[in-house]
Amino acid sequence: MATKAKICVIGGGMFGEMHLRTFRQLENEGRCEFQALADINEELLRQRRSEYGMRTYTDYVEMIEREQPDGVTIATPDHLHRQIALEAIERGVHVFVEKPLDVTAEGCREIIEAADEAGLLLEVDFHKRWDPYHLEMKRLAEEGHFGEVEYGYAWMEDRIEVPRDWWPDWAGESSPAWFLAIHMVDLFRWIADTRGVAVYATGVKKKLASMGVDAWDSISLSVRMENEVSFQCQVSWILPDAFEAIVNQGIRIVGTEGIMEVDSQDRGAASCFADVDRMQTHNLGFFRETKSKAGQTVYGGYGIDAIADFADNLQFLLDGGSLDDLTGKYPDGTDGLEATKIVQAAHESLATGRLIEIA
Ligand SMILES: NC(=O)c1ccc[n+]([C@@H]2O[C@H](COP(=O)([O-])OP(=O)(O)OC[C@H]3O[C@@H](n4cnc5c(N)ncnc54)[C@H](O)[C@@H]3O)[C@@H](O)[C@H]2O)c1
């Protein structure tokens, strides 16, 4: 290994912390050099610096120019991904962007073109692909066990604390489809190896509106895919505080020769403690925190693996590998675009009440 991949993070909020844990973990393992975090919130930067030990900046452009990283990861609110990704690419830096790549197909195309022209890696965080149960679904599909996939159904539902407490200021700019369905749309597309053709969606605005948050409560998407495949997805972020997990989720796929169902929430581990006013399930596949024998914190899970994949791809390129060698081996800009096209069409359908053909 020549030099270690140098990495910076932009946006250190709720999910940005997952990026910090990942690169702290990888640096501890000697798999990257974790340089710095940029965020506009100075108080947050102070907290994150004391916990994760990287340098901090309030201006991400200044961070990129001073640190000269090989790659940056972007975990800012959805509507800011486009500008930040373009500015990073303009400075010759590989990028990893939280889902959705952008909230418009046009924005995704602009980012893809910029990365292609600059010969840079563009990866999207669709971490459902790293869940071992979903990897197994993909393997079985690739080996032909489903025969021809005919349809799929997925659900993903957050507890209400997500739009109410995490970020009420930008929940209205997002939606359960941008925040949740996009994961399942990508997962199904990836496993069934297909693309969206037309979308019809319905949604409800009741609960959050009554609490002063102007956002969709729930959205149901019906997607026609290529080769007569169909995909239904129901998403919401209004589950009661007493629900057993922060997210309820699962997927089922039916083909000419078989069926597979995965409950991605309830993995069979449940608890109830006096100091928590609900039953809880534990999805340790997504994230876990343990201690090494030397007492060092160790992070793991598919939420970490998906982000670590970017560092591994960067290292592969630094060690002389080419982008062509990586084709099809990570969620790229085109995957980001195809998922965005479906979710954007769903929002157009919500606005017009019509079936929307995808260009
Ligand atoms: N992969 C997943 O499962 C997953 C889960 C949650 C969130 N996300 C995605 O991650 C992204 C961030 O979500 P979140 O929940 O962490 O939101 P958040 O609001 O908690 O964090 C966003 C952070 O970005 C910072 N920020 C805003 N503008 C900035 C700028 N110009 N420069 C630098 N920092 C800036 C904010 O100060 C904040 O700390 C979103 O795109 C979201 O959809 C992905």
The ligand as a Tripos MOL2 file, in Angstrom:
@<TRIPOS>MOLECULE
LIG
   44    48     1     0     0
SMALL
NO_CHARGES

@<TRIPOS>ATOM
      1 N1        -27.9370    6.2720    4.8870 N.am      1 LIG1
      2 C1        -28.8980    6.4140    5.8190 C.2       1 LIG1
      3 O1        -29.5470    5.4700    6.2690 O.2       1 LIG1
      4 C2        -29.2060    7.7520    6.3380 C.ar      1 LIG1
      5 C3        -29.8070    7.8860    7.5810 C.ar      1 LIG1
      6 C4        -30.0660    9.1590    8.0230 C.ar      1 LIG1
      7 C5        -29.7660   10.2440    7.2080 C.ar      1 LIG1
      8 N2        -29.2200   10.0640    5.9890 N.ar      1 LIG1
      9 C6        -28.9250   11.1770    5.1010 C.3       1 LIG1
     10 O2        -27.8150   11.8720    5.6430 O.3       1 LIG1
     11 C7        -27.9500   13.2620    5.3690 C.3       1 LIG1
     12 C8        -27.8650   14.0160    6.6810 C.3       1 LIG1
     13 O3        -28.9310   13.6170    7.5150 O.3       1 LIG1
     14 P1        -28.8270   13.8480    9.0910 P.3       1 LIG1
     15 O4        -29.9320   13.0650    9.7020 O.co2     1 LIG1
     16 O5        -27.4380   13.6380    9.5610 O.co2     1 LIG1
     17 O6        -29.1880   15.4130    9.1750 O.3       1 LIG1
     18 P2        -28.7400   16.4580   10.2970 P.3       1 LIG1
     19 O7        -29.5930   17.6650   10.0890 O.co2     1 LIG1
     20 O8        -28.7150   15.8060   11.6350 O.co2     1 LIG1
     21 O9        -27.2230   16.7960    9.9080 O.3       1 LIG1
     22 C9        -26.8910   17.5790    8.8180 C.3       1 LIG1
     23 C10       -25.6380   18.3680    9.1950 C.3       1 LIG1
     24 O10       -25.2220   19.1110    8.0490 O.3       1 LIG1
     25 C11       -24.7300   20.3590    8.5440 C.3       1 LIG1
     26 N3        -24.6970   21.3100    7.4360 N.ar      1 LIG1
     27 C12       -25.7250   21.9840    6.8690 C.ar      1 LIG1
     28 N4        -25.2660   22.8010    5.9030 N.ar      1 LIG1
     29 C13       -23.9290   22.6250    5.8400 C.ar      1 LIG1
     30 C14       -22.8810   23.1820    5.0340 C.ar      1 LIG1
     31 N5        -23.1570   24.0880    4.0930 N.pl3     1 LIG1
     32 N6        -21.6190   22.7930    5.2820 N.ar      1 LIG1
     33 C15       -21.3340   21.8830    6.2410 C.ar      1 LIG1
     34 N7        -22.2770   21.3200    7.0260 N.ar      1 LIG1
     35 C16       -23.5450   21.6900    6.8190 C.ar      1 LIG1
     36 C17       -25.6970   20.7110    9.6590 C.3       1 LIG1
     37 O11       -25.1580   21.7080   10.5260 O.3       1 LIG1
     38 C18       -25.8910   19.3700   10.3330 C.3       1 LIG1
     39 O12       -24.9640   19.1540   11.3720 O.3       1 LIG1
     40 C19       -29.2810   13.4260    4.6460 C.3       1 LIG1
     41 O13       -29.0680   13.4550    3.2660 O.3       1 LIG1
     42 C20       -30.0500   12.1960    5.0290 C.3       1 LIG1
     43 O14       -31.0150   11.7950    4.0710 O.3       1 LIG1
     44 C21       -28.9050    8.8390    5.5560 C.ar      1 LIG1
@<TRIPOS>BOND
     1     1     2 1
     2     2     3 2
     3     2     4 1
     4     4     5 ar
     5     4    44 ar
     6     5     6 ar
     7     6     7 ar
     8     7     8 ar
     9     8     9 1
    10     8    44 ar
    11     9    10 1
    12     9    42 1
    13    10    11 1
    14    11    12 1
    15    11    40 1
    16    12    13 1
    17    13    14 1
    18    14    15 2
    19    14    16 1
    20    14    17 1
    21    17    18 1
    22    18    19 2
    23    18    20 1
    24    18    21 1
    25    21    22 1
    26    22    23 1
    27    23    24 1
    28    23    38 1
    29    24    25 1
    30    25    26 1
    31    25    36 1
    32    26    27 ar
    33    26    35 ar
    34    27    28 ar
    35    28    29 ar
    36    29    30 ar
    37    29    35 ar
    38    30    31 1
    39    30    32 ar
    40    32    33 ar
    41    33    34 ar
    42    34    35 ar
    43    36    37 1
    44    36    38 1
    45    38    39 1
    46    40    41 1
    47    40    42 1
    48    42    43 1
@<TRIPOS>SUBSTRUCTURE
     1 LIG1         1 GROUP 0 **** ****
